[in-house]
Amino acid sequence: MSKQPRAWQKMLSGRRLDLLDPTPVDIEIEDIAHGLAFVARWNGQTKGDFPYSVAEHSILVEKLFQRLYPSSSVAARLTALLHDAPEYVIGDMISPVKAAVGPDYGVLDDRLAGAIHIRFGLAAVTPKRLKAQIKKADKVSAWMEATQIAGFDESEANRFFGRPDPALIAGFEISLRPPVEVREEFVARHEALLAQM
């Protein structure tokens, strides 16, 4: 009789998250913020003394989303902040790796996202229109990251991500900070949005 492989992760909060069957009660924002603050985007291939984390990216995406859609609901902005939250346990895979892994990665991501959303009072499945709006902000963030810290020239970034309206990104600059600072800002932003819901 073969032993089942372990499919859960022990969190710093003490929670035990089953990756194949995640439940909202095992999800804590501090675990998400901590994990995302230590997950590097671009496979760590960025300029600077600190990695550019998924937490930092998520904060920027929520700001860009708010600028793109100023009349959006608080729940929509919280969904934007949490758009990559499953990566706190499954990591950030660049698009070519996701394509190679296949649809199983997407299934795992969707399960985790659903549990996270329910935990914080959001719809388990993000409506298509909102998902497309968040993706637009995500692509703007990717363009900024590509040109400012990931070594892409603008023409290359334009080809992959589309050139954003300069007014949209005015005043936003990529900053690389210690994970503890990013973690604290992520938690604070989450709490501020949750308090408004």
BELLINPE-V949844 format. One record per pair of residues at least 24 apart in sequence whose C-alpha atoms are under 6 Angstrom apart, sorted by the first residue. I is the first residue (numbers start at 0). J is the second residue. D is the distance in whole Angstrom. If there is no record, write none. Layout:
i	j	d
I	J	D
I	J	D
This chain:
i	j	d
22	114	6
23	114	5
23	118	5
31	87	5
32	182	5
33	182	6
34	87	4
35	87	5
36	178	5
36	182	5
45	148	5
45	149	5
46	148	5
49	175	6
51	175	6
60	136	6
60	137	6
63	136	6
64	136	5
79	133	6
85	111	6
85	112	6
139	163	6
